[in-house]
Amino acid sequence: MLLITGEELVQLQSTLARVMVVEFNDGDIDVEMMTELQGPERKNLLPHAMASYILWVQDNLSKIKESFPAKFAELRGNGEIKNSHKKMNEQIAYLYFTFDLVLKWALEKGAISENDADITRQRGRDAFLKTATKQAERIEQDDPLKLFFGIIDARLTQGKIRMDNKGSGYDGHKGGDSGELIGYYDEDYYHLIPPLVWHDVQAYLRLEGGHFPFSHNTLYSVLEKRGYIESKDGKHTLPVKIHGTVKRVLKIKRGSNDPLPSTARVPDDE
């Protein structure tokens, strides 16, 4: 189990999809109720309640294990979090199944009525969905490819880097007049020179106090899996003849889903 407290989150989508972030802000906790629970008259009861629940789970473990596969599959199959990492619906399924166990224990012990249990069950489900939806948004925002292309796009807009035209060279460049060269472009592709673009992205992140969550090899593999680059025989960089010299480049596809929107808006002078 991963338990983190603080302001910084783990990075990488696959990791974020396996944790559930619960944010606390001023006013979220009922201080009066918490104070009452921590007071001398109630505090000593809490360990007994936990022990009761653990013993109840132990006594009912065979039934829980028997019911879990079908119930978990049903809950996960609802697919209430759309267009996100598949682990998010698993998260909700685990949380809801466990929360329902707690309510069954409370019902059996007479600590809650059927009506209150139904209301609490629905409130719990709503809370899980709200939390998971926000987590899905975090995962989408923390997409390393969006980070990669976003940095390149911003640096081109600022004029810190440039791409020369594959045909006409510097005369048709995009980006800054004195920007560092990171690659070339034509109508169909951006031909990025791997060491140059990787160095620029890393240097930018160091200045911002961050780091890229992938190694460059993993980045290239993900670019291929997402359909951004062309590859051949397992090679992510391909030889391309540019201005009379063969260079190995990342061939980034352009088109309707151009990953560098600010550059795409500039007409090609070809």
C-alpha positions in Angstrom: 0.0 0.0 0.0 1.3 3.4 -1.0 0.6 6.1 1.6 1.9 9.6 1.0 1.2 12.8 2.9 2.3 16.2 1.6 2.0 18.5 -1.4 4.0 16.5 -4.0 2.5 13.6 -5.8 4.2 10.7 -7.5 4.5 11.1 -11.3 3.9 8.8 -14.2 0.4 7.9 -15.3 0.6 4.2 -14.5 1.6 5.0 -10.9 -1.0 7.7 -10.4 -3.7 5.3 -11.7 -2.8 2.9 -8.9 -3.2 5.4 -6.0 -6.2 7.4 -4.9 -5.5 11.0 -3.8 -7.7 12.4 -1.1 -7.4 16.1 -0.7 -8.2 17.9 2.6 -9.0 21.6 2.7 -10.1 23.9 5.5 -13.6 23.0 6.6 -13.6 19.5 5.2 -13.3 17.9 8.6 -16.0 18.3 11.2 -13.7 19.5 14.0 -16.4 19.3 16.7 -17.2 15.7 15.9 -13.5 14.8 15.7 -12.9 16.4 19.1 -15.8 14.4 20.5 -14.4 11.2 19.1 -11.0 12.0 20.5 -12.4 12.9 23.9 -11.9 10.7 27.0 -15.4 9.3 26.9 -15.2 8.0 23.3 -11.5 7.6 22.5 -11.1 4.3 24.4 -14.0 2.8 22.4 -12.2 3.2 19.0 -9.7 0.3 19.4 -12.6 -2.0 20.4 -14.5 -1.0 17.3 -11.5 -1.8 15.1 -10.9 -5.1 16.9 -14.6 -6.0 16.4 -14.4 -5.3 12.7 -11.2 -7.3 12.2 -12.7 -10.3 14.1 -15.9 -10.0 12.0 -13.9 -10.1 8.8 -12.0 -13.1 10.1 -15.3 -14.9 11.0 -16.8 -14.1 7.6 -13.6 -14.5 5.5 -14.7 -17.5 3.5 -18.0 -15.8 2.4 -16.2 -12.6 1.6 -13.6 -14.5 -0.6 -16.4 -16.4 -2.3 -18.5 -13.3 -3.1 -15.6 -11.0 -4.0 -14.8 -12.1 -7.7 -18.3 -11.7 -9.0 -19.1 -8.5 -7.1 -15.7 -7.0 -8.0 -16.2 -7.8 -11.7 -19.7 -6.3 -11.6 -18.5 -3.0 -9.9 -15.5 -2.7 -12.2 -17.6 -3.4 -15.3 -19.9 -0.5 -14.6 -17.1 1.7 -16.1 -18.3 4.9 -14.4 -15.0 6.7 -15.1 -14.9 7.1 -18.9 -11.8 7.8 -21.2 -9.2 7.3 -18.5 -6.7 4.7 -17.3 -8.4 1.3 -16.9 -7.2 1.1 -13.3 -9.5 3.9 -12.2 -12.6 1.8 -12.3 -10.7 -0.9 -10.4 -10.0 1.7 -7.7 -13.7 2.5 -7.3 -14.6 -1.2 -7.3 -12.1 -2.0 -4.4 -13.2 1.0 -2.4 -16.9 0.4 -2.8 -16.6 -3.3 -2.0 -14.6 -2.6 1.2 -16.9 0.2 2.2 -19.9 -2.1 1.8 -18.2 -4.6 4.1 -17.9 -2.0 6.8 -21.6 -1.2 6.5 -22.5 -4.9 6.7 -20.5 -5.2 9.9 -22.1 -2.1 11.4 -25.6 -3.4 10.5 -24.9 -6.8 12.0 -23.7 -5.2 15.2 -26.7 -2.9 15.4 -24.6 0.3 15.1 -26.6 1.6 12.1 -30.1 1.1 10.6 -30.9 -0.3 7.2 -32.1 3.1 6.0 -29.0 4.9 7.3 -26.8 2.2 5.7 -28.4 2.8 2.3 -27.9 6.5 2.6 -24.3 6.1 3.7 -23.6 3.6 0.9 -24.8 6.0 -1.7 -22.9 8.9 -0.2 -19.8 6.8 -0.2 -20.2 5.8 -3.8 -20.7 9.5 -4.8 -17.6 10.4 -2.9 -15.5 7.7 -4.6 -16.7 8.8 -8.0 -16.0 12.4 -7.3 -12.5 11.6 -6.1 -11.8 9.2 -8.9 -13.0 11.7 -11.5 -10.5 14.3 -10.2 -7.8 11.7 -10.1 -8.5 10.9 -13.8 -8.1 14.6 -14.6 -4.7 14.5 -12.8 -3.6 11.5 -14.9 -4.7 13.3 -18.1 -2.8 16.5 -17.1 0.3 14.5 -16.1 0.6 12.8 -19.5 4.4 12.8 -20.1 3.9 13.1 -23.9 1.8 16.3 -23.3 4.6 17.5 -21.1 7.2 16.7 -23.8 5.4 18.3 -26.7 4.2 21.2 -24.5 7.8 22.1 -23.6 8.9 22.0 -27.2 5.9 24.0 -28.3 6.5 26.7 -25.7 10.2 26.9 -26.4 9.5 27.4 -30.2 6.9 30.1 -29.3 9.5 31.8 -27.1 12.1 31.6 -29.9 14.5 29.7 -27.7 14.8 26.8 -30.2 14.1 26.4 -33.9 13.3 23.9 -36.6 14.7 24.5 -40.1 12.7 23.7 -43.3 13.8 20.3 -44.6 13.9 21.8 -48.2 14.9 25.5 -47.8 16.9 25.3 -44.6 17.2 28.2 -42.2 15.3 30.5 -44.6 12.1 28.7 -43.8 12.7 28.0 -40.1 10.1 27.9 -37.4 10.9 29.3 -33.9 13.5 31.8 -33.0 15.9 33.5 -35.5 18.8 32.7 -33.2 17.2 29.7 -31.5 19.1 26.4 -31.0 18.4 24.0 -33.8 16.5 20.9 -32.7 15.4 19.4 -36.0 13.7 20.0 -39.3 10.2 19.9 -40.7 8.3 19.3 -44.0 4.6 19.1 -44.8 4.2 15.6 -43.2 6.7 15.3 -40.4 8.8 17.0 -37.8 12.3 15.5 -38.0 13.7 15.9 -34.5 17.3 15.2 -33.7 17.1 13.1 -30.6 20.1 14.3 -28.6 19.3 18.0 -29.3 15.6 17.9 -28.4 16.2 15.6 -25.4 18.9 17.9 -24.0 16.7 21.0 -24.5 13.7 19.4 -22.7 15.9 18.2 -19.8 17.6 21.6 -19.5 14.3 23.4 -19.4 13.0 21.0 -16.6 16.1 21.4 -14.5 15.7 25.2 -14.6 12.1 24.8 -13.5 13.0 22.4 -10.7 11.4 19.4 -12.3 12.4 16.2 -14.1 11.0 14.1 -16.9 9.4 10.9 -15.6 10.7 8.8 -18.5 14.2 7.9 -19.8 14.6 8.9 -23.4 14.3 5.2 -24.6 11.0 4.8 -22.7 9.8 8.1 -24.2 10.5 6.9 -27.7 8.7 3.6 -27.1 5.7 5.4 -25.8 5.8 7.8 -28.8 5.7 4.7 -31.0 2.8 3.0 -29.1 0.7 6.2 -29.2 1.3 6.5 -33.0 3.3 9.7 -33.0 6.4 8.4 -34.7 7.4 6.0 -37.4 9.7 3.1 -36.6 11.4 0.3 -38.5 12.8 -3.0 -37.3 12.5 -1.9 -33.7 14.4 1.3 -34.3 12.8 4.5 -33.1 15.1 6.8 -35.0 15.2 6.6 -38.8 17.8 7.7 -41.3 16.7 10.7 -43.4 18.7 12.7 -45.9 18.6 16.4 -45.0 20.6 19.0 -46.9 22.9 16.3 -48.4 23.6 14.6 -45.1 22.0 11.5 -43.6 20.7 12.1 -40.1 19.0 9.8 -37.7 15.8 11.5 -36.5 12.5 11.0 -34.7 9.9 11.3 -37.4 7.0 12.9 -35.7 3.8 12.8 -37.7 1.9 16.1 -38.4 -1.6 16.3 -39.8 -4.9 17.1 -38.2 -3.6 16.1 -34.7 -0.3 18.1 -34.9 1.4 17.8 -31.5 3.0 21.2 -31.9 -0.1 23.5 -32.4 1.7 26.9 -32.3 4.1 25.7 -35.0 1.3 24.2 -37.1 -0.4 27.5 -37.2 2.6 29.1 -39.1 2.2 28.6 -42.8 4.9 26.6 -44.5 7.0 28.6 -46.9 7.5 25.8 -49.3 
